[in-house]
Amino acid sequence: MVAVISIAALQLVNVVRTAQFNEEMVAGSLYLLAQRLRQDPDAISELSARFDADIRILPRSQGPRDEYQRDRLARGQVLVDSVNHGRTARLLHTLSDDELLEVQIDTVTEIQAQATAYMLLEDWQRSGISIEDFLARMQPHFSFPLSVVPLDSLLLSEGDHARIHFGDVLARISIEGRKAEALAKLPGRQEALRLGPIEAFNPYSWQAIAVITVIIFMMLGLGVYWVVNSFQMRLSKLEQATSRLAQGHMNARVAIHGGDPVSRLGVAFNKMAEHIQRLISIQREMVRAVSHELRTPVARIRFGMQIIEDVADDPFVSKQLSGMDSDIQELDELIDEILTYARLEEGGPLLDFQEANVADLALQVVEEARPPAHVRVSYVGMNPDDAGSAEIEPRYIHRAIQNLVGNAGRYAKSAVQVNCSIGADICRVDVEDDGSGIPEEEWNRVFTAFARLDDSRTRSSGGYGLGLSIVRRIAYWHGGRAMVGRSEALGGAKFSLIWPRRHQD
């Protein structure tokens, strides 16, 4: 396709260049004709015979109707077209404000070159100036050189030498046919007037090759751009589907068209997404089933223990029953956290965003907190009356702050502080404690599900490794993030919950 377009472009360029070349070749002769006819309109018959052409003077109204061609004639340029089904060349040139010079030529031969040379000699003789000054005056009207050369410098045969001395005009063409010139002897001087050399039209000039090269590179560039842009758009759709899958939309798929590498990648992605969706669905169903099924035996065990506790009088048995009741309570809390975490892993559609006062929620969590007896939880944030509302899911934000406060209470030595600040665009809740803190190398692991920085599961440390994971998921579905650092005020750990004040779908 590029080759066909390039050849067509070359032909189009050459059509324009050929027309320009023809106009430049005849411009000088038409200028001489127009100049002669302005001086002597009756010489039209003689000039027609000289040039072997049909020369006429037309009113401007019979000229071209095209505005562009009329403008070119007004600027003194030459128009070349064809008539008589392309068998006759028609030349137009401005003669005066009201008239046009029309020349029709059936065949182009050396006669026209000879006539042009004769007219140049005649006009020079009438001008009364030197040949050099005359040629300098005429040169702007000719596209080929006009010069005077000594006869001795010309390699002429005896016949050509005799002809030029008898006043003939010699028209010579080079052997390879690429150049031509006309020679006429200057009267009374051993010099000749040379018209030329005239270069033949070259369809493969550097200008044409440059234009075609530019067109080829443009076509190739457009082709490459189209291919790359097509791949880029399809890869963007694949990227969007991947992002949706990462956000929890397990039904994200890409449309498949064709069998190219991107389509095959899309097929592989769809198979992977289906496999992941099936595995996660099985996992969630199993977690729900196990969690719900555990509640029934736990409830029966608790009921049985209460019956035993009512009839048992032995203090030792009562103490053991109390410990077992606490274990069952922990198991019940673990089931609740597993179910909460599973729901949050399913994605954002579970969240019902509404306007709420975050500072008021944080203060409520502090008031509801039940830390160990040696730990005091205090609120040091902004006044809830001064805090504006934010778009949140109150139930889950309350749960997130509650988890952070509970986690801090388990590891604090004596104090936990809750700070809430509401900005123009951001909501932030910080929970700090005066415990031993968290090593910096563990900061990235602390929010991982079931991850614990100690291996114990005693009541003194508590927790199941899900509380902070739930906090991270709640922050994620609110478009924010959960972070951990070191408390400057209390010296222990500092957990921060940050999310946009206005929810964005």
C-alpha positions as CSV (number, residue, x, y, z in Angstrom):
1,M,0.0,0.0,0.0
2,V,2.8,2.3,0.9
3,A,4.5,1.6,-2.5
4,V,1.3,2.3,-4.4
5,I,0.7,5.5,-2.6
6,S,4.3,6.6,-3.1
7,I,4.1,5.9,-6.9
8,A,0.8,7.8,-7.1
9,A,2.3,10.7,-5.1
10,L,5.4,10.7,-7.5
11,Q,3.1,10.8,-10.5
12,L,1.1,13.7,-8.9
13,V,4.3,15.6,-8.1
14,N,5.6,15.1,-11.6
15,V,2.3,16.3,-13.1
16,V,2.8,19.6,-11.2
17,R,6.5,19.7,-12.0
18,T,6.0,19.0,-15.7
19,A,3.5,21.8,-15.9
20,Q,5.9,24.1,-14.2
21,F,8.8,23.0,-16.4
22,N,6.7,23.7,-19.6
23,E,5.7,27.1,-18.4
24,E,9.3,28.0,-17.6
25,M,10.5,26.8,-21.0
26,V,8.0,29.0,-23.0
27,A,8.0,32.0,-20.7
28,G,10.9,33.8,-22.4
29,S,9.5,33.2,-25.9
30,L,6.1,34.4,-25.0
31,Y,7.6,37.5,-23.4
32,L,9.4,38.3,-26.6
33,L,6.2,37.7,-28.6
34,A,4.2,39.9,-26.3
35,Q,6.8,42.7,-26.4
36,R,6.9,42.6,-30.3
37,L,3.1,42.6,-30.6
38,R,2.7,45.6,-28.3
39,Q,5.0,47.5,-30.7
40,D,3.6,46.1,-33.9
41,P,0.3,44.3,-33.7
42,D,0.4,43.7,-37.5
43,A,3.4,41.4,-37.1
44,I,1.2,38.6,-35.9
45,S,1.1,36.8,-39.2
46,E,4.9,36.9,-39.6
47,L,5.4,35.7,-36.0
48,S,3.0,32.8,-36.6
49,A,5.0,31.7,-39.6
50,R,8.3,32.0,-37.7
51,F,7.1,30.0,-34.7
52,D,5.1,27.5,-36.8
53,A,2.2,28.3,-34.5
54,D,-1.3,29.8,-34.4
55,I,-0.9,33.2,-32.6
56,R,-3.9,35.2,-31.6
57,I,-4.8,38.2,-29.5
58,L,-7.9,37.5,-27.4
59,P,-10.0,39.8,-25.2
60,R,-9.5,39.0,-21.5
61,S,-13.1,38.0,-21.3
62,Q,-12.3,34.9,-23.4
63,G,-9.6,33.9,-21.0
64,P,-9.8,31.3,-18.3
65,R,-12.7,31.6,-15.9
66,D,-10.9,30.0,-13.0
67,E,-10.0,32.6,-10.5
68,Y,-6.6,31.1,-9.7
69,Q,-5.6,31.0,-13.4
70,R,-6.8,34.6,-13.9
71,D,-4.7,35.7,-10.9
72,R,-1.6,34.0,-12.3
73,L,-2.0,35.8,-15.6
74,A,-2.5,39.1,-13.8
75,R,0.9,38.4,-12.1
76,G,2.6,38.0,-15.5
77,Q,2.9,34.2,-15.4
78,V,2.3,31.8,-18.3
79,L,-0.5,29.2,-18.5
80,V,0.0,26.0,-20.4
81,D,-2.8,23.6,-21.2
82,S,-4.0,21.4,-24.0
83,V,-6.9,21.6,-26.5
84,N,-8.0,19.5,-29.4
85,H,-8.1,16.4,-27.2
86,G,-4.6,16.9,-26.1
87,R,-3.0,17.2,-29.6
88,T,-2.4,20.9,-29.4
89,A,-0.6,22.9,-26.7
90,R,-2.3,26.2,-25.8
91,L,-0.1,29.0,-24.2
92,L,-1.6,32.1,-22.6
93,H,0.2,35.2,-21.6
94,T,-0.9,38.7,-20.6
95,L,-0.6,41.2,-23.5
96,S,-2.3,44.2,-21.8
97,D,-5.0,45.0,-19.3
98,D,-7.7,44.0,-21.7
99,E,-6.0,41.5,-24.0
100,L,-4.3,38.1,-23.8
101,L,-1.7,36.5,-26.1
102,E,-2.7,33.0,-27.2
103,V,-0.3,30.6,-28.9
104,Q,-1.3,27.2,-30.1
105,I,1.4,24.7,-31.2
106,D,0.8,21.3,-32.7
107,T,4.4,20.2,-32.6
108,V,7.5,21.4,-30.7
109,T,10.6,21.4,-32.9
110,E,13.8,23.3,-33.3
111,I,11.8,26.0,-35.3
112,Q,10.6,27.6,-32.0
113,A,14.2,27.7,-30.6
114,Q,15.5,29.3,-33.8
115,A,12.6,31.9,-33.8
116,T,13.4,32.8,-30.2
117,A,17.1,33.3,-31.0
118,Y,16.3,35.5,-34.1
119,M,14.0,37.6,-32.0
120,L,16.6,38.1,-29.3
121,L,19.2,39.2,-31.9
122,E,16.7,41.6,-33.5
123,D,15.6,43.1,-30.2
124,W,19.3,43.5,-29.2
125,Q,20.1,45.3,-32.4
126,R,17.1,47.6,-31.9
127,S,18.0,48.3,-28.3
128,G,21.3,50.0,-29.1
129,I,23.0,48.7,-25.9
130,S,25.8,46.1,-25.4
131,I,24.9,42.4,-25.8
132,E,25.9,41.8,-22.2
133,D,23.6,44.5,-20.8
134,F,20.8,43.3,-23.1
135,L,21.1,39.7,-22.0
136,A,21.2,40.8,-18.3
137,R,17.9,42.6,-18.9
138,M,16.3,39.6,-20.6
139,Q,17.6,36.8,-18.3
140,P,14.9,37.2,-15.6
141,H,12.3,36.2,-18.3
142,F,14.1,33.0,-19.2
143,S,14.5,29.8,-17.2
144,F,17.7,28.8,-19.0
145,P,21.0,30.7,-19.3
146,L,21.6,33.3,-22.0
147,S,25.2,33.9,-22.7
148,V,27.8,35.0,-25.4
149,V,30.6,32.5,-26.2
150,P,33.5,32.8,-28.7
151,L,33.1,30.8,-31.8
152,D,36.5,29.3,-31.3
153,S,35.4,27.6,-28.1
154,L,32.6,25.8,-29.9
155,L,33.4,22.3,-31.3
156,L,31.6,22.7,-34.6
157,S,31.7,20.6,-37.7
158,E,32.6,22.2,-41.1
159,G,28.9,22.1,-42.1
160,D,27.7,23.6,-38.8
161,H,30.5,26.2,-39.0
162,A,29.3,27.2,-42.5
163,R,25.7,27.3,-41.4
164,I,26.2,29.5,-38.4
165,H,28.3,32.0,-40.5
166,F,25.5,32.2,-43.1
167,G,23.1,33.2,-40.3
168,D,21.4,29.9,-39.4
169,V,20.6,29.1,-35.8
170,L,22.1,25.8,-34.7
171,A,20.0,23.6,-32.4
172,R,22.2,21.0,-30.8
173,I,21.2,18.0,-28.5
174,S,23.7,16.1,-26.4
175,I,24.3,12.4,-27.3
176,E,22.6,11.2,-24.1
177,G,19.6,13.5,-24.9
178,R,19.7,15.2,-21.5
179,K,20.7,18.7,-22.7
180,A,20.0,21.0,-25.6
181,E,21.1,24.4,-26.7
182,A,20.7,26.9,-29.6
183,L,23.5,29.0,-31.1
184,A,23.2,32.1,-33.3
185,K,26.2,34.1,-34.6
186,L,26.3,37.8,-33.5
187,P,26.5,40.0,-36.6
188,G,30.0,41.3,-37.3
189,R,31.6,39.5,-34.3
190,Q,33.3,36.1,-33.9
191,E,31.0,35.3,-31.1
192,A,27.7,33.4,-30.8
193,L,24.6,33.9,-28.7
194,R,23.9,30.7,-26.7
195,L,20.5,29.8,-25.4
196,G,21.0,27.1,-22.9
197,P,22.1,24.5,-22.0
198,I,18.5,23.5,-21.4
199,E,18.2,20.5,-19.0
200,A,15.6,17.9,-20.0
201,F,12.9,17.2,-17.5
202,N,14.0,14.8,-14.9
203,P,11.1,12.9,-13.2
204,Y,13.5,11.6,-10.5
205,S,15.1,14.8,-9.4
206,W,16.2,15.2,-5.8
207,Q,13.1,17.3,-5.0
208,A,10.8,14.6,-6.2
209,I,12.8,11.9,-4.4
210,A,12.7,14.0,-1.2
211,V,9.0,14.5,-1.4
212,I,8.4,10.7,-2.0
213,T,10.8,9.9,0.9
214,V,8.9,12.2,3.2
215,I,5.6,10.6,2.1
216,I,7.0,7.1,2.6
217,F,8.2,7.9,6.1
218,M,4.9,9.6,6.9
219,M,2.9,6.6,5.7
220,L,5.1,4.1,7.6
221,G,4.9,6.4,10.6
222,L,1.1,6.5,10.4
223,G,1.1,2.7,9.9
224,V,3.3,2.1,12.9
225,Y,1.3,4.6,15.0
226,W,-1.9,2.8,14.1
227,V,-0.5,-0.6,15.0
228,V,1.1,0.7,18.3
229,N,-2.0,2.7,19.2
230,S,-4.3,-0.3,18.6
231,F,-2.1,-2.4,20.8
232,Q,-1.9,0.4,23.4
233,M,-5.7,0.8,23.6
234,R,-6.2,-2.9,23.9
235,L,-3.5,-3.2,26.6
236,S,-5.1,-0.3,28.4
237,K,-8.4,-2.2,28.5
238,L,-6.5,-5.2,29.8
239,E,-4.9,-3.0,32.4
240,Q,-8.3,-1.7,33.4
241,A,-9.6,-5.2,33.8
242,T,-6.6,-6.1,35.9
243,S,-7.2,-3.1,38.1
244,R,-10.8,-4.0,38.5
245,L,-9.8,-7.6,39.4
246,A,-7.3,-6.3,42.0
247,Q,-10.1,-4.1,43.5
248,G,-12.2,-7.2,44.1
249,H,-14.5,-7.2,41.0
250,M,-14.0,-10.9,40.3
251,N,-16.3,-10.7,37.2
252,A,-13.9,-8.4,35.3
253,R,-13.1,-9.7,31.8
254,V,-11.6,-8.4,28.6
255,A,-13.2,-8.6,25.1
256,I,-11.4,-10.9,22.7
257,H,-11.0,-10.1,19.0
258,G,-8.7,-12.0,16.6
259,G,-5.8,-14.2,17.4
260,D,-2.9,-11.8,17.8
261,P,-0.6,-11.8,20.9
262,V,-2.7,-9.3,22.7
263,S,-5.8,-11.4,22.1
264,R,-4.0,-14.5,23.3
265,L,-2.9,-12.5,26.4
266,G,-6.6,-11.6,26.9
267,V,-7.7,-15.2,26.7
268,A,-5.0,-16.2,29.3
269,F,-6.2,-13.3,31.5
270,N,-9.8,-14.4,31.3
271,K,-9.0,-18.0,32.2
272,M,-6.9,-16.8,35.1
273,A,-9.7,-14.5,36.3
274,E,-12.2,-17.3,36.1
275,H,-9.9,-19.6,38.0
276,I,-9.2,-17.0,40.7
277,Q,-13.0,-16.2,40.9
278,R,-13.8,-19.9,41.4
279,L,-11.1,-20.4,44.0
280,I,-12.1,-17.3,46.0
281,S,-15.7,-18.3,45.7
282,I,-14.9,-21.7,47.1
283,Q,-12.8,-20.2,49.8
284,R,-15.4,-17.7,50.9
285,E,-18.1,-20.4,50.9
286,M,-16.0,-22.6,53.0
287,V,-15.1,-19.8,55.5
288,R,-18.8,-18.9,55.8
289,A,-19.9,-22.5,56.2
290,V,-17.2,-23.3,58.8
291,S,-17.8,-20.1,60.7
292,H,-21.6,-20.5,60.8
293,E,-21.3,-24.2,61.6
294,L,-19.0,-23.5,64.5
295,R,-21.5,-21.3,66.2
296,T,-24.0,-24.1,66.8
297,P,-21.6,-26.4,68.8
298,V,-20.1,-23.4,70.6
299,A,-23.6,-22.4,71.7
300,R,-24.4,-26.0,72.8
301,I,-21.1,-26.2,74.8
302,R,-21.9,-22.8,76.5
303,F,-25.4,-24.0,77.3
304,G,-24.1,-27.2,78.8
305,M,-21.5,-25.4,80.8
306,Q,-24.1,-23.1,82.3
307,I,-26.1,-26.2,83.4
308,I,-23.0,-27.8,85.0
309,E,-22.1,-24.5,86.6
310,D,-25.6,-24.3,88.2
311,V,-25.3,-27.8,89.8
312,A,-21.6,-27.8,90.7
313,D,-20.6,-26.7,94.2
314,D,-16.9,-27.5,94.0
315,P,-14.8,-24.3,93.8
316,F,-12.2,-26.0,91.6
317,V,-14.8,-27.1,89.1
318,S,-16.3,-23.6,89.1
319,K,-12.8,-22.1,88.4
320,Q,-12.3,-24.5,85.5
321,L,-15.7,-23.8,84.1
322,S,-15.0,-20.0,84.2
323,G,-11.8,-20.5,82.3
324,M,-13.6,-22.6,79.7
325,D,-16.3,-19.9,79.4
326,S,-13.6,-17.4,78.6
327,D,-12.1,-19.7,76.0
328,I,-15.5,-20.1,74.4
329,Q,-15.9,-16.3,74.4
330,E,-12.6,-15.9,72.6
331,L,-13.6,-18.6,70.1
332,D,-16.9,-16.7,69.4
333,E,-15.0,-13.5,68.9
334,L,-12.6,-15.2,66.5
335,I,-15.6,-16.5,64.4
336,D,-17.0,-13.0,64.3
337,E,-13.7,-11.5,63.1
338,I,-13.3,-14.2,60.5
339,L,-16.8,-13.4,59.1
340,T,-16.1,-9.7,59.2
341,Y,-12.8,-10.1,57.4
342,A,-14.5,-12.4,54.8
343,R,-17.2,-9.8,54.1
344,L,-14.6,-7.0,53.7
345,E,-12.6,-9.2,51.3
346,E,-15.7,-9.4,49.0
347,G,-15.4,-5.8,48.0
348,G,-17.0,-2.3,48.3
349,P,-20.7,-3.1,47.4
350,L,-21.2,-4.1,51.1
351,L,-20.5,-0.5,52.3
352,D,-23.3,2.0,52.6
353,F,-21.7,5.4,52.7
354,Q,-23.5,8.2,54.5
355,E,-22.7,11.5,56.2
356,A,-21.4,11.1,59.8
357,N,-19.2,12.9,62.4
358,V,-15.9,11.0,62.6
359,A,-14.8,12.8,65.7
360,D,-18.0,11.9,67.5
361,L,-17.4,8.2,66.5
362,A,-13.9,8.3,67.8
363,L,-15.1,9.8,71.1
364,Q,-17.8,7.1,71.3
365,V,-15.2,4.4,70.9
366,V,-13.0,5.9,73.7
367,E,-16.1,6.0,76.0
368,E,-17.0,2.3,75.2
369,A,-13.4,1.1,75.5
370,R,-12.8,-1.6,78.1
371,P,-9.0,-1.7,78.4
372,P,-7.1,-3.5,81.2
373,A,-7.3,-1.9,84.6
374,H,-3.8,-0.4,84.5
375,V,-4.4,1.3,81.1
376,R,-6.3,4.6,80.6
377,V,-7.8,5.5,77.2
378,S,-8.2,9.2,76.5
379,Y,-9.5,11.3,73.6
380,V,-7.2,14.3,72.6
381,G,-8.6,15.1,69.2
382,M,-10.7,18.0,67.9
383,N,-14.1,18.8,69.5
384,P,-16.9,16.8,67.8
385,D,-19.0,20.0,67.7
386,D,-16.4,21.7,65.6
387,A,-15.8,18.8,63.3
388,G,-17.7,18.6,60.0
389,S,-19.3,15.5,58.7
390,A,-17.7,13.1,56.2
391,E,-18.9,10.4,53.8
392,I,-18.2,7.1,55.6
393,E,-19.7,3.8,56.5
394,P,-20.1,4.5,60.2
395,R,-20.4,0.9,61.3
396,Y,-17.0,-0.1,59.7
397,I,-15.2,3.1,60.7
398,H,-16.4,2.5,64.3
399,R,-15.1,-1.0,64.0
400,A,-11.7,0.1,62.6
401,I,-11.1,2.7,65.4
402,Q,-12.3,0.1,68.0
403,N,-9.8,-2.4,66.7
404,L,-7.0,0.1,66.9
405,V,-7.9,1.1,70.4
406,G,-8.3,-2.5,71.5
407,N,-4.9,-3.4,70.0
408,A,-3.2,-0.5,71.7
409,G,-4.8,-1.3,75.1
410,R,-3.4,-4.8,75.0
411,Y,0.2,-3.6,74.6
412,A,0.1,-0.3,76.4
413,K,1.8,0.2,79.8
414,S,-0.5,2.8,81.1
415,A,-1.9,5.2,78.5
416,V,-3.6,5.2,75.1
417,Q,-4.5,8.4,73.2
418,V,-6.9,8.8,70.4
419,N,-6.6,11.8,68.1
420,C,-9.1,12.7,65.4
421,S,-8.6,15.5,62.9
422,I,-10.9,16.5,60.0
423,G,-9.4,18.6,57.2
424,A,-10.9,20.0,54.0
425,D,-10.3,16.8,52.1
426,I,-8.8,14.3,54.5
427,C,-10.0,12.5,57.7
428,R,-7.3,11.1,60.0
429,V,-7.5,9.1,63.2
430,D,-4.3,8.4,65.2
431,V,-4.1,5.9,68.1
432,E,-1.0,6.0,70.2
433,D,0.2,4.0,73.2
434,D,3.2,4.0,75.6
435,G,4.1,0.3,75.1
436,S,7.3,-1.1,73.8
437,G,6.3,-0.2,70.2
438,I,6.8,-2.2,67.0
439,P,10.2,-2.8,65.3
440,E,10.5,-0.9,62.1
441,E,11.3,-4.0,60.1
442,E,7.9,-5.4,61.2
443,W,5.8,-2.4,60.1
444,N,4.9,-3.9,56.7
445,R,3.9,-7.3,58.2
446,V,1.7,-6.0,61.0
447,F,-1.4,-5.6,58.9
448,T,-1.1,-9.1,57.3
449,A,-4.0,-11.4,58.2
450,F,-3.2,-13.8,61.1
451,A,0.2,-12.2,61.5
452,R,1.5,-11.8,65.1
453,L,4.7,-10.3,66.2
454,D,4.8,-12.7,69.2
455,D,3.9,-16.4,69.1
456,S,1.9,-16.4,72.3
457,R,-1.9,-16.6,72.4
458,T,-2.4,-15.8,76.1
459,R,-5.0,-13.5,77.4
460,S,-2.3,-11.0,78.3
461,S,-1.4,-10.4,74.7
462,G,-4.7,-11.5,73.2
463,G,-5.7,-11.0,69.5
464,Y,-6.0,-13.4,66.6
465,G,-4.0,-11.5,63.9
466,L,-7.2,-10.3,62.2
467,G,-8.0,-7.0,63.9
468,L,-5.4,-4.9,62.0
469,S,-6.1,-6.7,58.8
470,I,-9.8,-5.7,59.1
471,V,-8.6,-2.1,59.8
472,R,-6.5,-2.1,56.6
473,R,-9.5,-3.5,54.5
474,I,-11.9,-0.9,55.9
475,A,-9.4,1.9,55.0
476,Y,-8.9,0.4,51.6
477,W,-12.6,0.4,50.8
478,H,-12.8,4.0,52.0
479,G,-10.1,4.9,49.5
480,G,-7.5,5.4,52.2
481,R,-4.7,3.5,54.0
482,A,-3.7,2.4,57.4
483,M,-0.1,3.1,58.6
484,V,2.0,2.3,61.6
485,G,4.9,4.2,63.1
486,R,6.4,5.4,66.4
487,S,4.6,7.7,68.8
488,E,6.5,10.8,69.6
489,A,4.2,11.7,72.4
490,L,4.0,8.4,74.3
491,G,7.0,6.5,72.9
492,G,5.2,3.4,71.9
493,A,3.3,2.5,68.6
494,K,1.3,4.9,66.6
495,F,-1.4,3.6,64.2
496,S,-2.9,6.0,61.7
497,L,-6.1,5.7,59.7
498,I,-6.3,8.1,56.7
499,W,-9.0,8.4,54.0
500,P,-10.7,11.0,51.8
501,R,-13.5,13.1,53.4
502,R,-15.7,12.6,50.3
503,H,-16.2,9.1,48.9
504,Q,-15.4,8.6,45.3
505,D,-16.8,5.7,43.4
